[in-house]
């Protein structure tokens, strides 16, 4: 189960930050229709939701594989919360 979670985390997070956030930003510039703001907002909310799911998966993986100790734990845990 943990391997599937790691793969899901590794797929969801790049999709959110590399594809969907920039796509949402581009829609507001490229579309010149009155409804462009709604497309932009929907894309950003979707990307943010994916990022939250990916963050939850990352925390779940860290807790369930006992990676929540050691000198690198605190920065590695708090940095994603700061970014999102």
N, CA and C atoms as an extended XYZ file, in Angstrom:
252
Properties=species:S:1:pos:R:3:atomname:S:1:resname:S:1:resid:I:1 pbc="F F F"
N         0.821       -1.199        0.000 N   UNK     1
C         0.000        0.000        0.000 CA  UNK     1
C         0.863        1.260        0.000 C   UNK     1
N         1.969        1.228        0.721 N   UNK     2
C         2.818        2.409        0.799 CA  UNK     2
C         3.413        2.756       -0.563 C   UNK     2
N         3.769        1.753       -1.349 N   UNK     3
C         4.335        2.010       -2.673 CA  UNK     3
C         3.327        2.737       -3.554 C   UNK     3
N         2.077        2.333       -3.487 N   UNK     4
C         1.041        3.016       -4.266 CA  UNK     4
C         0.856        4.457       -3.805 C   UNK     4
N         0.955        4.667       -2.515 N   UNK     5
C         0.816        6.025       -1.979 CA  UNK     5
C         1.978        6.909       -2.433 C   UNK     5
N         3.176        6.350       -2.431 N   UNK     6
C         4.350        7.108       -2.887 CA  UNK     6
C         4.214        7.461       -4.364 C   UNK     6
N         3.763        6.509       -5.164 N   UNK     7
C         3.570        6.766       -6.595 CA  UNK     7
C         2.486        7.821       -6.800 C   UNK     7
N         1.380        7.701       -6.064 N   UNK     8
C         0.301        8.683       -6.185 CA  UNK     8
C         0.790       10.073       -5.789 C   UNK     8
N         1.550       10.163       -4.701 N   UNK     9
C         2.118       11.441       -4.260 CA  UNK     9
C         3.044       12.006       -5.337 C   UNK     9
N         3.862       11.133       -5.911 N   UNK    10
C         4.814       11.553       -6.938 CA  UNK    10
C         4.173       11.948       -8.248 C   UNK    10
N         2.950       11.527       -8.483 N   UNK    11
C         2.234       11.911       -9.705 CA  UNK    11
C         1.369       13.144       -9.462 C   UNK    11
N         0.673       13.176       -8.334 N   UNK    12
C        -0.280       14.256       -8.071 CA  UNK    12
C         0.415       15.597       -7.879 C   UNK    12
N         1.491       15.625       -7.103 N   UNK    13
C         2.139       16.907       -6.813 CA  UNK    13
C         2.724       17.577       -8.064 C   UNK    13
N         3.471       16.866       -8.910 N   UNK    14
C         3.953       17.532      -10.126 CA  UNK    14
C         2.822       17.967      -11.054 C   UNK    14
N         1.768       17.151      -11.143 N   UNK    15
C         0.644       17.565      -11.976 CA  UNK    15
C         0.044       18.872      -11.473 C   UNK    15
N        -0.108       18.981      -10.169 N   UNK    16
C        -0.698       20.195       -9.602 CA  UNK    16
C         0.181       21.411       -9.863 C   UNK    16
N         1.485       21.293       -9.587 N   UNK    17
C         2.354       22.465       -9.647 CA  UNK    17
C         2.946       22.746      -11.026 C   UNK    17
N         3.108       21.719      -11.853 N   UNK    18
C         3.741       21.928      -13.161 CA  UNK    18
C         2.709       22.091      -14.273 C   UNK    18
N         1.562       21.461      -14.138 N   UNK    19
C         0.560       21.508      -15.196 CA  UNK    19
C        -0.609       22.421      -14.828 C   UNK    19
N        -1.309       22.128      -13.747 N   UNK    20
C        -2.592       22.777      -13.496 CA  UNK    20
C        -2.490       24.202      -12.955 C   UNK    20
N        -1.546       24.502      -12.084 N   UNK    21
C        -1.398       25.889      -11.635 CA  UNK    21
C        -1.010       26.808      -12.799 C   UNK    21
N        -0.002       26.457      -13.602 N   UNK    22
C         0.308       27.313      -14.755 CA  UNK    22
C        -0.828       27.377      -15.774 C   UNK    22
N        -1.531       26.258      -15.961 N   UNK    23
C        -2.657       26.257      -16.884 CA  UNK    23
C        -3.738       27.235      -16.416 C   UNK    23
N        -3.995       27.240      -15.135 N   UNK    24
C        -4.964       28.184      -14.588 CA  UNK    24
C        -4.514       29.624      -14.761 C   UNK    24
N        -3.228       29.868      -14.596 N   UNK    25
C        -2.712       31.227      -14.778 CA  UNK    25
C        -2.787       31.650      -16.242 C   UNK    25
N        -2.542       30.714      -17.141 N   UNK    26
C        -2.594       31.047      -18.564 CA  UNK    26
C        -4.013       31.320      -19.045 C   UNK    26
N        -4.983       30.642      -18.467 N   UNK    27
C        -6.354       30.823      -18.945 CA  UNK    27
C        -6.831       32.258      -18.771 C   UNK    27
N        -6.410       32.915      -17.720 N   UNK    28
C        -6.860       34.285      -17.504 CA  UNK    28
C        -6.247       35.228      -18.538 C   UNK    28
N        -5.072       34.879      -19.054 N   UNK    29
C        -4.413       35.712      -20.058 CA  UNK    29
C        -4.878       35.393      -21.475 C   UNK    29
N        -5.076       34.113      -21.757 N   UNK    30
C        -5.364       33.681      -23.121 CA  UNK    30
C        -6.833       33.862      -23.480 C   UNK    30
N        -7.716       33.474      -22.571 N   UNK    31
C        -9.143       33.601      -22.858 CA  UNK    31
C        -9.579       35.048      -22.675 C   UNK    31
N       -10.282       35.564      -23.632 N   UNK    32
C       -10.738       36.950      -23.539 CA  UNK    32
C       -12.262       37.017      -23.493 C   UNK    32
N       -12.861       35.991      -22.933 N   UNK    33
C       -14.311       35.959      -22.808 CA  UNK    33
C       -14.718       36.421      -21.413 C   UNK    33
N       -15.965       36.825      -21.253 N   UNK    34
C       -16.417       37.242      -19.920 CA  UNK    34
C       -16.355       36.119      -18.882 C   UNK    34
N       -16.443       34.871      -19.301 N   UNK    35
C       -16.406       33.753      -18.362 CA  UNK    35
C       -15.007       33.249      -18.058 C   UNK    35
N       -13.992       33.951      -18.540 N   UNK    36
C       -12.616       33.490      -18.336 CA  UNK    36
C       -12.242       33.434      -16.865 C   UNK    36
N       -12.793       34.340      -16.082 N   UNK    37
C       -12.469       34.352      -14.650 CA  UNK    37
C       -12.947       33.073      -13.977 C   UNK    37
N       -14.054       32.534      -14.446 N   UNK    38
C       -14.582       31.303      -13.850 CA  UNK    38
C       -13.749       30.093      -14.255 C   UNK    38
N       -13.272       30.087      -15.486 N   UNK    39
C       -12.379       29.006      -15.927 CA  UNK    39
C       -11.074       29.080      -15.139 C   UNK    39
N       -10.543       30.280      -15.003 N   UNK    40
C        -9.318       30.483      -14.237 CA  UNK    40
C        -9.507       30.054      -12.784 C   UNK    40
N       -10.578       30.505      -12.178 N   UNK    41
C       -10.847       30.144      -10.783 CA  UNK    41
C       -11.041       28.654      -10.599 C   UNK    41
N       -11.755       28.034      -11.506 N   UNK    42
C       -11.959       26.585      -11.423 CA  UNK    42
C       -10.662       25.817      -11.555 C   UNK    42
N        -9.811       26.244      -12.485 N   UNK    43
C        -8.522       25.569      -12.664 CA  UNK    43
C        -7.638       25.737      -11.434 C   UNK    43
N        -7.652       26.924      -10.839 N   UNK    44
C        -6.833       27.160       -9.653 CA  UNK    44
C        -7.357       26.378       -8.452 C   UNK    44
N        -8.653       26.326       -8.291 N   UNK    45
C        -9.228       25.549       -7.182 CA  UNK    45
C        -8.926       24.068       -7.365 C   UNK    45
N        -9.029       23.576       -8.588 N   UNK    46
C        -8.707       22.180       -8.865 CA  UNK    46
C        -7.240       21.888       -8.561 C   UNK    46
N        -6.345       22.760       -8.995 N   UNK    47
C        -4.915       22.568       -8.737 CA  UNK    47
C        -4.619       22.619       -7.245 C   UNK    47
N        -5.247       23.542       -6.546 N   UNK    48
C        -5.043       23.649       -5.100 CA  UNK    48
C        -5.563       22.402       -4.389 C   UNK    48
N        -6.694       21.894       -4.836 N   UNK    49
C        -7.240       20.665       -4.254 CA  UNK    49
C        -6.298       19.491       -4.473 C   UNK    49
N        -5.728       19.406       -5.671 N   UNK    50
C        -4.756       18.344       -5.937 CA  UNK    50
C        -3.536       18.492       -5.043 C   UNK    50
N        -3.082       19.709       -4.840 N   UNK    51
C        -1.916       19.941       -3.981 CA  UNK    51
C        -2.219       19.540       -2.538 C   UNK    51
N        -3.419       19.817       -2.062 N   UNK    52
C        -3.797       19.434       -0.699 CA  UNK    52
C        -3.844       17.914       -0.575 C   UNK    52
N        -4.381       17.235       -1.581 N   UNK    53
C        -4.407       15.767       -1.567 CA  UNK    53
C        -2.980       15.219       -1.568 C   UNK    53
N        -2.120       15.784       -2.420 N   UNK    54
C        -0.722       15.352       -2.455 CA  UNK    54
C        -0.007       15.603       -1.144 C   UNK    54
N        -0.301       16.730       -0.508 N   UNK    55
C         0.273       17.028        0.799 CA  UNK    55
C        -0.185       16.008        1.831 C   UNK    55
N        -1.466       15.702        1.821 N   UNK    56
C        -1.986       14.693        2.748 CA  UNK    56
C        -1.349       13.339        2.536 C   UNK    56
N        -1.157       12.963        1.288 N   UNK    57
C        -0.474       11.699        0.999 CA  UNK    57
C         0.953       11.721        1.522 C   UNK    57
N         1.643       12.829        1.329 N   UNK    58
C         3.016       12.935        1.812 CA  UNK    58
C         3.109       12.826        3.320 C   UNK    58
N         2.189       13.474        4.020 N   UNK    59
C         2.175       13.375        5.482 CA  UNK    59
C         1.839       11.958        5.910 C   UNK    59
N         0.875       11.339        5.240 N   UNK    60
C         0.503        9.960        5.567 CA  UNK    60
C         1.699        9.023        5.374 C   UNK    60
N         2.408        9.197        4.287 N   UNK    61
C         3.584        8.362        4.015 CA  UNK    61
C         4.633        8.568        5.103 C   UNK    61
N         4.902        9.818        5.454 N   UNK    62
C         5.925       10.108        6.462 CA  UNK    62
C         5.566        9.505        7.811 C   UNK    62
N         4.309        9.610        8.205 N   UNK    63
C         3.889        9.096        9.505 CA  UNK    63
C         3.889        7.576        9.513 C   UNK    63
N         3.391        6.960        8.465 N   UNK    64
C         3.254        5.505        8.454 CA  UNK    64
C         4.539        4.764        8.128 C   UNK    64
N         5.554        5.448        7.683 N   UNK    65
C         6.845        4.795        7.457 CA  UNK    65
C         7.882        5.260        8.479 C   UNK    65
N         7.422        5.847        9.563 N   UNK    66
C         8.262        6.316       10.660 CA  UNK    66
C         9.367        7.254       10.190 C   UNK    66
N         9.040        8.136        9.282 N   UNK    67
C        10.005        9.129        8.825 CA  UNK    67
C         9.790       10.459        9.532 C   UNK    67
N         9.211       10.403       10.701 N   UNK    68
C         8.893       11.632       11.426 CA  UNK    68
C         9.858       11.870       12.574 C   UNK    68
N        11.101       11.496       12.408 N   UNK    69
C        12.112       11.771       13.420 CA  UNK    69
C        13.426       12.074       12.712 C   UNK    69
N        14.356       12.577       13.450 N   UNK    70
C        15.658       12.881       12.880 CA  UNK    70
C        15.814       14.357       12.597 C   UNK    70
N        17.032       14.773       12.227 N   UNK    71
C        17.315       16.199       12.055 CA  UNK    71
C        16.628       16.820       10.836 C   UNK    71
N        16.266       16.005        9.843 N   UNK    72
C        15.661       16.561        8.637 CA  UNK    72
C        14.143       16.537        8.681 C   UNK    72
N        13.584       16.091        9.780 N   UNK    73
C        12.132       15.961        9.856 CA  UNK    73
C        11.421       17.303        9.837 C   UNK    73
N        11.817       18.222       10.696 N   UNK    74
C        11.060       19.467       10.823 CA  UNK    74
C        11.036       20.292        9.541 C   UNK    74
N        12.169       20.546        8.887 N   UNK    75
C        12.079       21.310        7.638 CA  UNK    75
C        11.283       20.571        6.562 C   UNK    75
N        11.457       19.268        6.508 N   UNK    76
C        10.773       18.479        5.484 CA  UNK    76
C         9.274       18.423        5.738 C   UNK    76
N         8.859       18.535        6.982 N   UNK    77
C         7.438       18.517        7.298 CA  UNK    77
C         6.803       19.887        7.106 C   UNK    77
N         7.458       20.947        7.562 N   UNK    78
C         6.841       22.272        7.547 CA  UNK    78
C         6.941       22.990        6.204 C   UNK    78
N         7.929       22.674        5.399 N   UNK    79
C         8.077       23.356        4.119 CA  UNK    79
C         6.865       23.166        3.199 C   UNK    79
N         6.333       21.953        3.035 N   UNK    80
C         5.131       21.834        2.184 CA  UNK    80
C         3.950       22.626        2.702 C   UNK    80
N         3.769       22.700        4.023 N   UNK    81
C         2.680       23.488        4.579 CA  UNK    81
C         2.887       24.970        4.290 C   UNK    81
N         4.120       25.423        4.311 N   UNK    82
C         4.411       26.821        3.995 CA  UNK    82
C         4.152       27.127        2.532 C   UNK    82
N         4.485       26.182        1.660 N   UNK    83
C         4.293       26.403        0.220 CA  UNK    83
C         2.829       26.393       -0.172 C   UNK    83
N         2.080       25.547        0.493 N   UNK    84
C         0.666       25.425        0.115 CA  UNK    84
C        -0.138       26.371        0.952 C   UNK    84
